[in-house]
Amino acid sequence: MQCEVCGNDYDKSFQVVMAKGDKHTFDSFECAATALAPKCKQCGVRIMGHGMESNGATYCCANCARKDGVQSLRDHV
């Protein structure tokens, strides 16, 4: 199957099925992250873990949230 990010036709490709049923095909976790991982609203980094959310925005850390005016999030509690 062909990767939807890089176009590589790889015999070890895999599919990710989203909760709403959308299917995506990738040849690597890197391509899957490029396509599906959310970006931090402040710095733009791809969030590979849980991240943080406030008012519909996603952040990689509390520092980025604070830079965007969100004071309520904490990295370590």
C-alpha positions in Angstrom: 0.0 0.0 0.0 1.2 3.5 -0.8 2.0 6.0 2.0 -0.3 9.1 1.8 2.6 11.4 3.0 5.6 10.4 1.1 4.1 8.2 -1.7 6.4 5.2 -0.9 4.8 1.9 -2.0 6.0 -0.3 0.9 5.1 -3.9 1.7 5.1 -3.2 5.4 2.7 -0.2 5.2 0.0 0.1 7.9 -3.3 1.8 8.3 -4.6 4.0 11.1 -8.3 4.1 11.5 -9.6 7.2 13.3 -12.5 7.1 15.7 -14.9 8.5 13.1 -13.8 5.8 10.6 -11.4 7.7 8.4 -8.5 5.5 7.3 -5.0 6.6 6.6 -2.1 4.6 5.1 1.6 5.1 6.1 4.9 3.5 5.6 6.4 4.8 8.9 5.5 6.2 12.2 7.3 9.4 11.1 4.9 9.8 8.2 1.9 9.0 10.5 3.0 11.7 13.0 3.5 14.2 10.2 0.0 13.7 9.0 -1.9 13.1 12.2 -0.1 14.5 15.3 -1.5 17.9 16.4 0.7 21.0 16.4 1.3 23.2 19.4 -0.6 26.4 18.8 2.3 28.5 20.2 5.5 26.9 18.8 4.3 24.6 16.1 6.0 21.5 17.3 4.3 18.1 16.6 2.8 16.8 19.9 3.7 13.1 20.2 2.3 12.7 23.7 -0.9 13.9 25.4 -0.1 17.6 25.2 -2.3 20.1 26.9 -5.6 21.6 25.8 -7.4 24.8 26.7 -10.4 26.4 25.0 -9.9 24.2 21.9 -6.2 25.0 21.5 -3.5 22.3 21.9 -0.1 23.0 23.4 3.0 21.0 23.9 3.7 22.3 27.3 2.5 24.8 30.0 5.2 27.3 29.0 3.7 27.6 25.4 0.3 27.9 26.9 1.4 30.7 29.2 3.0 32.5 26.2 -0.5 32.3 24.6 -2.1 33.8 27.6 -3.3 30.5 29.3 -2.2 30.6 32.9 -4.1 27.6 34.3 -2.1 24.8 32.8 0.9 23.2 34.6 3.5 20.7 33.4 4.0 19.0 36.8 1.5 19.1 39.6 
